[in-house]
Amino acid sequence: MKRRFFLAGALLGPTWLAGCASFGVNYSPVGTGDLGVVIQRAKGRLSVVNTSTREVLGEVQGLGDLSHASVVFSRDARFAYVFGRDGGLTKVNILTRAIEGRVMQAGNSIGGAISADGSLVVAQNYKPGGVKVFDAHTLELRLDLPAQYGQGELSRVVGLVDLPNRHFAYSLFDADEIWVVDCNDLSKPRITRHRQIGRQPYDALVTPNGRHYIAGLFGQDGLAMIDLWSDAPQVRHILTGYGRGSEPLPVYKMPHLRGWAVAGNRAYLPAIGRHEVLVVNTETWQEVGRIAVAGQPVFVMARPDGRQVWVNFSVPDYNKVQVIDTLSNKVVATLTPGKAVLHMEFTPRGESVWISARDDNRVAVIDTQTLATQAMLNIDAPSGIFFSSRANRVGF
């Protein structure tokens, strides 16, 4: 028995060494669970980072217009799929830091999703309006779904999320609709259209259990929600009239819902045109509180354990980040990590948060318990930060 084991090891040894050699003499194996990427907004590049050692490992160039880029990861967290504003979809191997595929699939694109089984990558597009479905391995186009409404117009698509069983949901900004598409049979995709869901859905999220799809509405107070577990899913409006009786402020930057915050049975959401975070009971979907904050919230994100919620803001307050304690529902700290804070990302267990400060060309790494700065990384015009732990989360 021992001899057979020795022989197997001898046979595997050269193969392993050959694999290492392809990375170069100094290659040291690293698990992808430690890795992430930071968008270099101005130069069309990615910085590949290690979240445990808090360092930049290298860069990937040639990714096009990343002014509104987003990233999803393959199931094994080896590949990052980068969606550029110019319609580019790029498959990046974050271990070798090399591009393994790239297609120009649209004229104006703002994000995408990957199926739960990891087989399909889907892009949501402004121009031409609709979604496109690609093979995750080859980037071959498998399905084109124009977001057609009215008299043949095409709507901009927002709020695309993955759902279990090769389903996706997304919102049509111009059509006031939500579509849910079943991609199990790509030759005959099944689309369920929910019409008149509210004015101008601008972004959306799916709850961590994949049950509720919620679209924020720019054209009116409130959100549109669908219970996807229902036998006959219907749109329900929640938080209607949260701004009733007061004039909304000019909106300098649209809030984002994708990094949404759930802590226990409460959700924390940005209020459009207000200096408030709305608190919602996720069992009744009724408002249970509001928290006054320093400016108009853009991202409202919960630490993975739900103990804290971190908030960043649009101009003129976008040098600030505030921390909300979810037991007291009060702001307990205000930080100034740099100029033009665009994004935040928690490490998988939440001991640290990475914050991009675009105009200071740096990423600050903050200890979420002590609020001490753990590291400062020099990265050119950083914006979105995406860690490979997203590969195991619904809606990310």
C-alpha positions in Angstrom: 0.0 0.0 0.0 2.8 2.4 0.9 4.7 1.6 -2.3 1.7 2.4 -4.5 1.3 5.8 -2.7 5.0 6.5 -3.3 4.7 5.7 -6.9 1.7 8.0 -7.3 3.5 10.8 -5.6 6.5 10.3 -7.9 4.2 10.5 -11.0 2.4 13.6 -9.8 5.6 15.4 -8.7 6.9 16.4 -12.1 3.5 17.6 -13.2 3.2 19.8 -10.2 6.7 21.2 -10.8 5.9 21.8 -14.4 2.8 23.8 -13.4 4.9 25.9 -11.0 7.5 26.5 -13.7 4.8 28.1 -15.9 4.5 30.9 -13.3 8.3 31.6 -13.2 11.1 30.5 -10.9 9.9 32.7 -8.0 6.3 31.6 -8.0 4.9 30.8 -4.6 1.5 29.1 -4.4 -1.3 31.2 -2.8 -5.0 30.4 -2.3 -7.4 32.6 -4.1 -9.4 33.1 -0.8 -6.7 35.7 0.1 -7.1 37.7 -3.1 -9.1 40.6 -4.4 -9.0 43.3 -7.0 -9.1 47.1 -6.9 -10.2 49.0 -10.0 -7.8 51.7 -11.2 -10.5 53.9 -12.6 -8.5 56.4 -14.7 -6.0 54.0 -16.4 -8.1 50.9 -17.2 -6.2 48.6 -14.9 -6.7 46.2 -12.0 -4.6 46.0 -8.9 -4.5 42.4 -7.6 -4.3 42.5 -3.8 -3.8 40.1 -0.9 -6.2 40.8 1.9 -4.2 38.9 4.6 -0.8 40.5 3.9 -2.5 43.8 2.9 -0.3 44.3 -0.1 -0.6 44.9 -3.9 0.7 41.8 -5.7 0.6 43.3 -9.2 -1.4 44.9 -12.0 -3.4 43.8 -15.0 -3.6 46.3 -17.9 -5.7 46.7 -21.0 -9.2 46.6 -19.5 -10.7 49.7 -21.3 -13.0 52.3 -19.7 -13.4 51.4 -16.0 -15.2 54.6 -15.0 -18.1 52.5 -13.7 -16.6 49.0 -13.5 -17.8 46.1 -11.6 -16.5 42.5 -11.0 -17.9 39.1 -10.3 -15.8 35.9 -9.6 -15.9 32.3 -10.8 -17.0 29.7 -8.4 -13.4 28.7 -7.7 -12.5 32.4 -7.3 -9.7 32.0 -9.8 -11.2 34.3 -12.5 -12.5 37.8 -12.2 -15.0 38.9 -14.8 -14.6 42.7 -15.3 -17.5 44.7 -16.8 -16.3 48.0 -18.2 -18.3 51.1 -19.0 -17.4 50.8 -22.6 -19.1 47.5 -23.0 -15.9 45.4 -22.5 -16.2 42.1 -20.7 -12.8 40.8 -19.6 -11.9 37.4 -18.0 -8.8 37.9 -15.7 -6.9 35.1 -14.0 -6.1 36.6 -10.7 -3.4 34.0 -9.9 -1.4 34.6 -13.0 -2.6 38.2 -13.4 -3.3 37.6 -17.1 -6.2 38.3 -19.4 -7.7 35.0 -20.6 -10.5 36.4 -22.7 -12.1 39.7 -23.7 -15.1 40.7 -25.8 -16.6 44.1 -26.6 -20.2 43.2 -26.1 -22.0 46.6 -25.9 -21.6 50.3 -26.3 -22.4 51.3 -22.7 -22.5 48.8 -19.9 -22.6 49.2 -16.1 -22.3 45.7 -14.6 -23.1 42.0 -14.6 -23.6 38.8 -12.8 -22.6 35.1 -12.8 -25.0 32.2 -12.5 -25.1 30.1 -9.3 -23.5 27.1 -11.1 -20.7 29.3 -12.5 -21.5 28.4 -16.1 -23.0 31.7 -17.4 -21.8 35.3 -17.2 -24.4 38.0 -17.9 -23.9 41.7 -18.8 -26.4 44.4 -18.3 -26.3 47.2 -20.8 -27.4 50.8 -21.3 -26.7 50.8 -25.0 -28.1 48.8 -26.7 -30.5 48.3 -23.8 -30.8 44.7 -22.7 -28.7 41.8 -21.3 -26.3 39.4 -23.0 -25.5 35.9 -21.7 -22.0 34.4 -22.2 -20.3 31.1 -21.6 -18.2 31.6 -18.6 -15.4 29.5 -19.9 -15.1 30.7 -23.5 -17.0 34.1 -23.4 -19.0 32.9 -26.4 -22.3 34.7 -26.7 -25.1 32.3 -25.8 -28.1 34.6 -25.6 -29.1 38.2 -26.4 -32.2 39.6 -24.7 -33.1 43.1 -25.8 -35.0 45.1 -23.1 -37.8 46.0 -25.5 -40.9 47.9 -24.5 -43.5 50.3 -25.8 -43.2 50.8 -29.6 -39.9 49.0 -29.9 -37.8 51.2 -27.7 -34.9 49.7 -25.8 -34.6 50.4 -22.1 -31.4 50.8 -20.1 -31.0 47.8 -17.8 -30.0 48.1 -14.1 -30.0 46.0 -11.0 -29.0 42.7 -12.6 -28.6 39.9 -9.9 -28.1 36.1 -10.0 -30.7 33.9 -8.6 -30.6 30.2 -7.8 -31.0 27.6 -10.6 -29.7 29.7 -13.5 -32.2 32.4 -13.1 -31.5 36.2 -13.2 -33.5 39.3 -12.3 -33.1 42.8 -13.6 -34.9 46.2 -13.8 -35.7 48.3 -16.9 -35.1 52.0 -15.9 -37.0 53.5 -18.9 -39.8 50.9 -19.0 -40.7 50.8 -15.3 -40.5 47.0 -15.4 -38.7 44.1 -13.7 -37.8 41.0 -15.6 -37.0 37.5 -14.3 -35.4 35.2 -16.8 -34.9 31.4 -16.6 -31.7 30.5 -18.5 -31.9 26.7 -18.0 -32.8 26.2 -21.7 -30.9 28.9 -23.6 -32.7 28.0 -26.8 -36.0 28.9 -25.1 -35.4 31.3 -22.3 -38.5 32.0 -20.2 -39.0 35.6 -19.2 -41.5 36.8 -16.6 -42.2 40.6 -17.0 -43.5 42.6 -14.1 -44.9 45.8 -15.4 -45.7 49.2 -13.8 -43.5 48.5 -10.8 -42.8 52.2 -10.1 -41.1 55.0 -11.7 -37.5 54.6 -12.9 -35.9 51.7 -11.0 -32.3 52.8 -10.7 -30.6 49.8 -8.9 -31.6 46.6 -7.2 -30.5 43.9 -4.9 -31.4 40.3 -3.9 -31.5 39.3 -0.2 -28.8 36.9 0.9 -31.2 34.0 0.8 -32.2 34.7 -2.7 -35.8 35.3 -1.8 -36.6 39.0 -2.2 -35.6 41.1 -5.2 -35.8 44.8 -4.3 -35.5 47.7 -6.8 -34.9 51.3 -5.7 -37.1 53.9 -7.4 -35.6 57.2 -8.5 -38.8 58.7 -9.8 -40.8 58.3 -6.6 -40.3 57.5 -2.9 -40.2 53.9 -2.1 -38.9 50.5 -3.4 -40.5 47.7 -5.5 -40.1 44.2 -4.0 -40.9 40.8 -5.3 -41.1 37.6 -3.2 -39.5 35.1 -5.5 -40.5 32.2 -3.3 -44.1 32.9 -3.8 -46.1 30.6 -6.1 -47.2 33.6 -8.0 -44.7 36.4 -7.4 -46.1 39.9 -7.5 -44.6 43.4 -7.0 -45.2 45.0 -3.6 -44.3 48.6 -2.8 -42.4 49.2 0.5 -41.2 52.4 2.2 -43.6 54.5 0.1 -43.7 58.1 1.1 -40.5 58.1 3.3 -39.9 61.7 2.1 -43.5 62.9 2.3 -43.9 66.5 3.4 -40.4 67.6 2.7 -38.5 68.7 -0.4 -35.8 66.3 -1.5 -32.3 67.6 -2.0 -30.5 67.5 -5.4 -29.1 64.1 -6.0 -25.4 64.4 -6.8 -24.7 60.6 -7.0 -27.1 57.8 -7.3 -27.2 55.5 -4.2 -26.1 51.9 -4.7 -28.1 49.0 -3.3 -25.8 46.1 -4.3 -23.6 46.4 -1.2 -26.7 46.4 0.9 -26.7 46.0 4.7 -28.6 43.3 6.5 -28.1 42.9 10.3 -30.3 40.3 12.0 -33.9 41.1 11.0 -33.1 44.6 9.9 -32.0 46.1 6.6 -30.3 49.5 6.2 -30.9 51.4 3.0 -29.9 54.8 1.6 -32.7 57.4 1.3 -32.6 59.2 -2.0 -32.0 62.9 -1.8 -31.8 62.8 2.0 -29.2 62.7 4.8 -30.7 59.6 6.2 -30.3 55.8 6.4 -33.6 54.0 6.5 -34.1 51.0 8.8 -36.5 48.3 7.7 -37.8 45.2 9.5 -37.1 42.3 7.0 -40.0 40.2 8.3 -42.7 42.9 7.8 -40.8 45.2 5.4 -42.0 48.2 7.3 -39.9 51.1 8.3 -38.8 50.9 11.9 -36.4 53.8 12.1 -34.2 56.5 10.4 -30.7 57.4 11.2 -29.4 60.9 10.5 -26.0 60.8 8.7 -23.5 63.3 7.5 -24.6 63.6 3.9 -26.4 61.8 1.1 -25.6 58.1 1.4 -24.1 56.2 -1.6 -23.1 52.8 -0.1 -24.7 51.5 3.1 -22.8 48.3 3.9 -23.0 45.9 6.9 -19.9 44.2 8.4 -20.3 40.5 7.8 -21.4 39.8 11.4 -24.0 42.6 11.2 -22.6 44.4 14.3 -21.8 47.6 12.3 -23.0 49.4 9.2 -20.6 51.6 7.3 -21.8 54.5 5.1 -20.1 56.7 2.5 -21.5 59.8 0.8 -21.8 61.8 -2.4 -20.3 65.2 -2.8 -19.7 67.5 -1.0 -19.3 65.0 1.9 -17.4 62.3 0.0 -14.3 62.5 2.2 -16.2 61.0 5.1 -17.2 57.6 6.2 -19.6 57.0 9.2 -20.0 53.9 11.4 -23.4 52.9 12.7 -23.8 50.7 15.7 -26.7 48.3 14.9 -27.7 47.8 18.6 -28.3 51.5 19.3 -28.9 52.5 15.6 -26.6 55.5 16.2 -23.6 56.9 14.4 -20.6 56.0 16.7 -17.7 57.3 14.5 -16.9 59.6 11.7 -13.7 58.9 9.7 -11.9 60.9 7.0 -9.9 58.2 5.2 -9.2 60.3 2.1 -10.5 62.5 -0.7 -13.4 61.1 -2.8 -14.2 57.9 -1.0 -15.9 55.8 -3.7 -16.2 52.2 -2.3 -15.7 50.0 0.7 -15.2 46.2 1.0 -15.0 44.1 4.1 -12.6 41.2 4.5 -14.5 37.9 4.6 -14.8 37.8 8.4 -15.1 41.6 8.8 -12.0 42.3 10.9 -10.9 44.9 8.3 -12.6 47.2 5.8 -10.8 48.5 2.7 -11.7 52.0 1.6 -10.8 53.6 -1.8 -9.9 57.3 -1.8 -9.8 58.2 -5.5 -8.4 61.7 -5.3 -5.6 60.7 -2.9 -4.6 57.7 -5.0 -4.7 55.3 -2.1 -6.7 52.5 -0.4 -7.0 52.7 3.4 -7.3 49.5 5.4 -9.1 50.1 8.7 -9.5 47.8 11.7 -13.3 47.6 12.3 -12.9 47.2 16.1 -10.4 49.8 17.0 -10.8 52.0 13.8 -7.0 52.2 13.6 -5.4 52.4 10.1 -3.7 49.0 9.4 -2.3 49.9 6.0 -2.2 52.5 3.2 -1.8 51.2 -0.3 -0.7 53.5 -3.2 -3.1 52.7 -6.1 -3.8 55.1 -8.9 -7.4 56.5 -8.8 -8.9 53.5 -7.0 -12.7 53.0 -7.1 -14.4 49.6 -6.8 -12.9 47.0 -4.4 -13.9 43.4 -4.9 -12.7 40.4 -2.9 -12.9 36.8 -4.0 -15.2 35.9 -1.1 -17.9 37.3 -3.3 -17.8 34.1 -5.3 -19.8 32.4 -2.6 -22.5 35.0 -2.1 -25.8 35.3 -3.8 -26.2 38.6 -5.6 -22.5 39.4 -5.7 
